[in-house]
């Protein structure tokens, strides 16, 4: 997931983690930088102008980059597939309107425009499908990179919070989910495409749906006052993600525990998903599984959080999971990287601890390539 800044006053114009969150990239007014998520080491930088999209293909040398248009060679209508090892442009794709988002896996390249989405074979760059969409001026989308559950999520309406799910490998519409009454502000697919989280422009309720059945599994109340949701991200998992995190215009990071709420719900219902409980009931039940970290960024400054690692702690006598520990990395568009450890026990106590923080633009390139 990449995030673009709507304000030129921010030093960071875009930020994205690669598909396994081992690396992240930021675009600035002067170029772009690639970092190692584990160490914070600057791996690569290129200072040739402003960039609004920088997407990585796992830990390979391939980057998809789009300029901010401040000079003709960096048009926002031109996508460049770039090899950071050689410093050479491999291919360029030109469009009639500005590129708003780009997503990749090892088989597919997806390009999001305001009212069209193009699906390419990433090796041959042959167009496989063109999707006509509703007006999507923010380039809102989410992509699950797994080849077995590779879905693309896009807004399906400009008047309500409906999301379209498209099967990228099979090239067909999978389903449409009516998630909110207000238009969508944020969407996130789990890495294996099993779950989708959504937030509307109201920003008070976060809902999680099971993609295969298009049924609601969870509904969390973020707060009672309206707030813009900047990002949503699931923990890495092959089954039910343990945690969902979101960032908002209040400057806070919100964490929602799916693991413990799922366990308690299964006890009530006798099944994993349980019965489909009316929204008014679930919205009242699920806030107990919610922790907030305040003042991560100044109010209104865009931020982007991902859960890079999760480990579970079990009671040796019962084998029940008694705690969940997560590593959460946060990029704020005023130029900071922060990493927190979050512990959640089965009593829904959330404990945050700051592990490291640094200014992204102050990191010096050592033995990486600089062009």
C-alpha positions as CSV (number, residue, x, y, z in Angstrom):
1,X,0.0,0.0,0.0
2,X,1.3,3.4,-0.9
3,X,0.0,6.7,0.5
4,X,0.3,10.0,-1.3
5,X,0.3,13.4,0.5
6,X,-2.2,16.0,-0.5
7,X,-0.1,18.8,0.9
8,X,3.1,20.0,-0.7
9,X,4.2,21.4,2.7
10,X,5.0,17.8,3.9
11,X,8.6,16.7,3.2
12,X,7.2,13.2,2.4
13,X,5.1,13.0,-0.7
14,X,4.4,9.3,-0.7
15,X,5.3,6.2,1.4
16,X,5.0,2.5,0.8
17,X,6.2,-0.8,2.3
18,X,7.0,-3.7,0.0
19,X,4.8,-6.8,0.0
20,X,6.4,-8.5,3.0
21,X,7.2,-5.2,4.8
22,X,10.9,-5.9,4.9
23,X,11.7,-2.6,3.1
24,X,9.9,0.7,2.7
25,X,10.3,3.6,0.3
26,X,9.5,7.3,0.5
27,X,9.1,9.9,-2.2
28,X,10.1,13.5,-1.6
29,X,10.3,16.8,-3.5
30,X,13.9,15.9,-4.4
31,X,13.8,12.2,-5.2
32,X,13.1,8.9,-3.5
33,X,14.7,6.7,-0.9
34,X,14.5,2.9,0.0
35,X,15.1,1.7,3.5
36,X,15.6,-1.6,5.3
37,X,12.6,-1.9,7.7
38,X,14.5,-4.0,10.3
39,X,17.6,-1.8,10.7
40,X,16.4,1.6,9.3
41,X,19.5,1.5,7.0
42,X,19.2,3.6,3.8
43,X,19.6,1.1,1.0
44,X,19.2,3.4,-2.0
45,X,18.5,7.0,-3.0
46,X,18.0,8.8,-6.2
47,X,17.8,12.6,-6.2
48,X,16.4,13.6,-9.6
49,X,13.1,15.4,-8.8
50,X,9.8,15.0,-7.0
51,X,8.0,11.6,-6.9
52,X,4.5,10.8,-5.9
53,X,4.5,7.0,-6.3
54,X,7.4,4.6,-5.4
55,X,6.4,0.9,-5.3
56,X,8.7,-2.1,-4.7
57,X,8.4,-5.7,-5.9
58,X,9.3,-7.6,-2.7
59,X,13.1,-7.2,-2.2
60,X,14.0,-7.2,-5.9
61,X,15.6,-4.4,-7.8
62,X,12.4,-3.5,-9.6
63,X,10.6,-0.3,-8.6
64,X,7.5,1.3,-10.2
65,X,7.9,5.1,-9.9
66,X,5.8,8.1,-11.0
67,X,7.0,11.7,-10.9
68,X,5.1,14.7,-9.5
69,X,5.1,16.6,-12.8
70,X,7.4,19.4,-11.7
71,X,9.5,18.8,-14.8
72,X,8.6,17.2,-18.2
73,X,10.6,14.0,-17.6
74,X,8.7,13.2,-14.5
75,X,5.1,13.4,-15.7
76,X,2.4,12.1,-13.4
77,X,1.0,10.4,-16.5
78,X,4.1,8.3,-17.0
79,X,4.9,5.0,-15.1
80,X,8.6,4.0,-15.2
81,X,9.7,0.5,-14.3
82,X,13.1,1.1,-12.8
83,X,16.0,-1.2,-11.9
84,X,17.7,0.3,-8.9
85,X,20.7,-2.0,-9.2
86,X,21.7,-0.7,-12.7
87,X,20.0,2.7,-12.3
88,X,18.2,2.2,-15.7
89,X,14.6,2.5,-16.8
90,X,13.4,-0.9,-18.0
91,X,10.1,0.2,-19.6
92,X,7.8,3.2,-19.5
93,X,4.0,3.3,-19.8
94,X,2.2,6.5,-20.7
95,X,-1.5,7.3,-19.9
96,X,-3.9,10.1,-20.8
97,X,-4.6,11.0,-17.2
98,X,-2.6,11.1,-14.0
99,X,-1.6,7.8,-12.4
100,X,-3.1,7.7,-8.9
101,X,-1.8,4.3,-7.6
102,X,0.3,1.3,-8.7
103,X,0.3,-2.2,-7.3
104,X,2.4,-5.3,-8.2
105,X,3.1,-8.9,-7.5
106,X,5.3,-11.4,-9.3
107,X,2.7,-11.9,-12.1
108,X,0.6,-8.7,-12.3
109,X,1.0,-5.0,-12.5
110,X,-2.1,-2.8,-11.7
111,X,-2.3,0.9,-12.6
112,X,-5.1,3.0,-11.0
113,X,-6.4,6.1,-12.9
114,X,-9.4,8.2,-11.8
115,X,-12.0,6.2,-13.7
116,X,-10.1,3.3,-15.2
117,X,-7.9,0.5,-13.8
118,X,-5.5,-1.4,-16.1
119,X,-4.2,-4.9,-15.3
120,X,-1.0,-6.0,-17.0
121,X,1.1,-9.1,-17.2
122,X,4.2,-7.8,-15.4
123,X,6.7,-9.8,-17.5
124,X,5.4,-8.9,-21.0
125,X,3.5,-5.7,-20.0
126,X,0.6,-7.0,-22.2
127,X,-2.8,-5.5,-21.1
128,X,-4.9,-8.3,-19.7
129,X,-8.0,-6.3,-18.6
130,X,-9.4,-2.8,-18.3
131,X,-11.8,-2.1,-15.5
132,X,-14.1,0.9,-15.7
133,X,-14.6,2.4,-12.3
134,X,-16.5,5.1,-10.5
135,X,-14.7,8.4,-10.1
136,X,-11.8,7.6,-7.8
137,X,-10.0,10.9,-7.4
138,X,-7.9,9.7,-4.5
139,X,-6.7,6.5,-6.2
140,X,-8.2,4.5,-3.3
141,X,-7.4,0.8,-3.6
142,X,-5.9,-2.2,-1.9
143,X,-4.1,-5.3,-3.3
144,X,-3.4,-8.7,-1.9
145,X,-0.1,-9.9,-3.5
146,X,-0.6,-13.6,-2.9
147,X,-1.0,-15.5,-6.1
148,X,-3.5,-17.8,-4.5
149,X,-5.8,-15.1,-3.2
150,X,-4.9,-12.1,-5.4
151,X,-7.6,-9.5,-5.1
152,X,-7.9,-5.9,-5.9
153,X,-10.3,-3.7,-3.9
154,X,-11.7,-0.5,-5.4
155,X,-14.6,1.9,-4.5
156,X,-17.8,0.8,-6.2
157,X,-19.8,3.9,-5.4
158,X,-19.3,7.7,-4.9
159,X,-22.4,8.0,-2.7
160,X,-22.0,5.1,-0.2
161,X,-19.3,2.8,1.1
162,X,-19.4,0.0,-1.4
163,X,-16.3,-1.8,-2.4
164,X,-15.7,-3.9,-5.5
165,X,-13.4,-6.9,-5.3
166,X,-11.7,-8.1,-8.4
167,X,-9.8,-11.4,-8.9
168,X,-6.6,-10.2,-10.5
169,X,-5.2,-13.6,-11.5
170,X,-8.5,-14.9,-12.9
171,X,-9.5,-11.5,-14.3
172,X,-13.1,-11.3,-13.2
173,X,-15.3,-9.5,-10.7
174,X,-15.5,-11.5,-7.5
175,X,-18.1,-9.6,-5.5
176,X,-19.3,-6.2,-4.3
177,X,-19.7,-5.5,-0.6
178,X,-21.9,-2.7,1.0
179,X,-19.8,-1.9,4.0
180,X,-20.8,1.7,5.0
181,X,-23.5,4.3,4.4
182,X,-20.9,7.0,3.7
183,X,-18.3,6.9,0.9
184,X,-15.1,4.9,1.6
185,X,-12.0,6.6,3.0
186,X,-9.7,3.6,3.5
187,X,-9.6,-0.1,2.5
188,X,-7.1,-2.9,3.2
189,X,-6.9,-6.5,2.2
190,X,-5.1,-9.1,4.3
191,X,-1.9,-10.3,2.5
192,X,-3.6,-13.6,1.5
193,X,-6.8,-11.9,0.3
194,X,-9.0,-13.6,2.9
195,X,-10.2,-10.5,4.8
196,X,-10.9,-6.9,3.9
197,X,-11.1,-3.9,6.3
198,X,-13.0,-0.7,5.4
199,X,-13.6,2.7,6.9
200,X,-15.9,5.4,5.6
201,X,-15.5,9.2,5.5
202,X,-17.1,9.3,8.9
203,X,-14.2,7.4,10.3
204,X,-16.0,6.1,13.4
205,X,-16.6,2.5,12.5
206,X,-14.0,0.0,11.1
207,X,-15.6,-3.1,9.5
208,X,-13.9,-6.4,8.5
209,X,-15.5,-8.7,5.9
210,X,-14.6,-12.3,4.9
211,X,-13.9,-11.9,1.2
212,X,-14.9,-15.4,0.1
213,X,-18.5,-15.1,1.4
214,X,-18.7,-11.3,1.4
215,X,-20.0,-11.5,5.0
216,X,-19.2,-9.2,7.9
217,X,-17.0,-10.8,10.6
218,X,-16.2,-7.8,12.8
219,X,-17.2,-4.2,13.5
220,X,-15.1,-2.0,15.6
221,X,-15.8,1.5,16.9
222,X,-12.8,3.7,16.4
223,X,-14.3,6.7,18.2
224,X,-17.5,8.8,18.4
225,X,-16.1,11.9,16.7
226,X,-15.5,12.1,12.9
227,X,-11.9,11.6,11.8
228,X,-10.2,10.9,8.5
229,X,-8.7,7.4,8.3
230,X,-5.4,7.6,6.5
231,X,-4.5,3.9,6.5
232,X,-5.6,0.4,7.5
233,X,-3.3,-2.6,7.7
234,X,-3.7,-6.2,8.8
235,X,-1.0,-8.3,10.5
236,X,0.7,-10.9,8.3
237,X,-1.1,-14.2,8.6
238,X,-2.0,-17.3,6.6
239,X,-5.3,-17.5,8.5
240,X,-7.1,-14.9,10.6
241,X,-4.9,-11.9,11.1
242,X,-4.3,-11.2,14.8
243,X,-4.4,-7.5,14.7
244,X,-5.6,-4.6,12.5
245,X,-4.1,-1.1,12.8
246,X,-5.3,2.2,11.5
247,X,-4.0,5.8,11.5
248,X,-6.2,8.9,11.5
249,X,-6.2,12.6,11.3
250,X,-6.3,12.9,15.0
251,X,-2.6,11.9,15.0
252,X,-3.4,8.6,16.8
253,X,-2.8,4.9,15.8
254,X,-5.6,2.5,16.6
255,X,-5.1,-1.2,17.1
256,X,-7.9,-3.8,17.0
257,X,-7.5,-7.3,18.3
258,X,-9.2,-9.8,16.0
259,X,-7.6,-12.9,17.7
260,X,-9.1,-12.4,21.1
261,X,-12.4,-11.0,19.9
262,X,-12.6,-14.0,17.5
263,X,-12.0,-16.4,20.4
264,X,-14.7,-14.9,22.5
265,X,-17.2,-14.6,19.7
266,X,-16.7,-18.3,18.8
267,X,-17.5,-19.2,22.4
268,X,-20.8,-17.4,22.1
269,X,-21.7,-18.7,18.7
270,X,-20.1,-22.2,18.5
271,X,-18.5,-21.4,15.1
272,X,-15.7,-19.3,13.8
273,X,-17.8,-16.6,12.2
274,X,-20.8,-17.1,14.4
275,X,-24.2,-15.8,13.4
276,X,-24.4,-12.5,11.5
277,X,-25.2,-10.1,14.3
278,X,-26.9,-6.8,13.5
279,X,-24.6,-3.8,13.2
280,X,-26.1,-2.1,16.3
281,X,-25.1,-5.1,18.4
282,X,-21.6,-5.8,17.0
283,X,-20.7,-2.1,17.1
284,X,-21.6,-2.1,20.8
285,X,-19.6,-5.3,21.6
286,X,-16.3,-5.0,19.7
287,X,-14.9,-1.7,21.1
288,X,-13.5,-3.7,24.1
289,X,-10.8,-5.0,21.7
290,X,-9.4,-1.6,20.8
291,X,-6.2,0.2,21.9
292,X,-5.1,3.7,21.0
293,X,-1.7,5.3,20.8
294,X,-2.0,9.1,20.9
295,X,0.2,11.8,19.5
296,X,2.1,9.7,17.0
297,X,1.9,12.7,14.6
298,X,0.6,16.2,14.8
299,X,-3.2,16.4,14.1
300,X,-3.9,16.5,10.4
301,X,-0.5,15.2,9.3
302,X,-0.8,12.0,7.3
303,X,0.6,8.8,8.7
304,X,0.9,5.2,7.5
305,X,1.3,2.2,9.8
306,X,1.9,-1.5,9.1
307,X,2.3,-4.5,11.3
308,X,5.5,-6.2,10.4
309,X,5.7,-9.1,12.8
310,X,3.4,-10.9,15.3
311,X,4.2,-13.6,17.8
312,X,1.8,-15.4,20.1
313,X,2.5,-16.4,23.7
314,X,0.7,-19.6,24.9
315,X,-0.1,-20.8,28.4
316,X,2.0,-24.0,28.7
317,X,-0.7,-25.7,30.9
318,X,-3.7,-25.1,28.7
319,X,-2.2,-24.2,25.3
320,X,-4.5,-21.1,25.2
321,X,-3.1,-18.0,23.7
322,X,-2.5,-15.6,26.5
323,X,-0.7,-12.7,24.8
324,X,0.0,-11.3,21.3
325,X,3.0,-9.2,20.6
326,X,3.4,-7.1,17.5
327,X,6.0,-4.9,15.8
328,X,4.3,-1.8,14.3
329,X,6.2,0.5,12.0
330,X,4.8,4.0,11.3
331,X,5.8,6.6,8.7
332,X,4.6,10.1,9.3
333,X,4.5,12.5,6.3
334,X,6.2,15.2,8.3
335,X,9.3,13.1,8.0
336,X,9.6,10.5,10.8
337,X,9.9,6.8,11.1
338,X,8.7,5.2,14.4
339,X,8.5,1.6,15.5
340,X,6.5,0.4,18.5
341,X,6.2,-3.0,20.2
342,X,2.5,-3.7,21.1
343,X,1.5,-6.4,23.6
344,X,-2.1,-7.4,24.0
345,X,-3.2,-10.0,26.6
346,X,-6.4,-11.9,26.8
347,X,-7.9,-9.3,29.2
348,X,-7.6,-6.8,26.3
349,X,-4.9,-4.8,27.9
350,X,-2.9,-2.9,25.2
351,X,0.7,-1.9,26.1
352,X,2.7,0.2,23.7
353,X,6.5,0.8,23.9
354,X,8.6,2.9,21.5
355,X,11.6,1.0,20.2
356,X,13.1,3.5,17.8
357,X,12.5,6.8,16.0
358,X,14.4,8.7,13.4
359,X,14.1,11.5,10.8
360,X,13.8,9.9,7.4
361,X,15.6,12.7,5.5
362,X,18.5,12.8,7.9
363,X,19.6,9.2,7.3
364,X,23.0,9.1,5.5
365,X,23.7,6.7,2.7
366,X,26.8,4.6,3.6
367,X,27.7,1.8,1.2
368,X,24.5,1.8,-0.8
369,X,24.4,3.0,-4.4
370,X,23.7,6.7,-4.9
371,X,22.8,8.2,-8.3
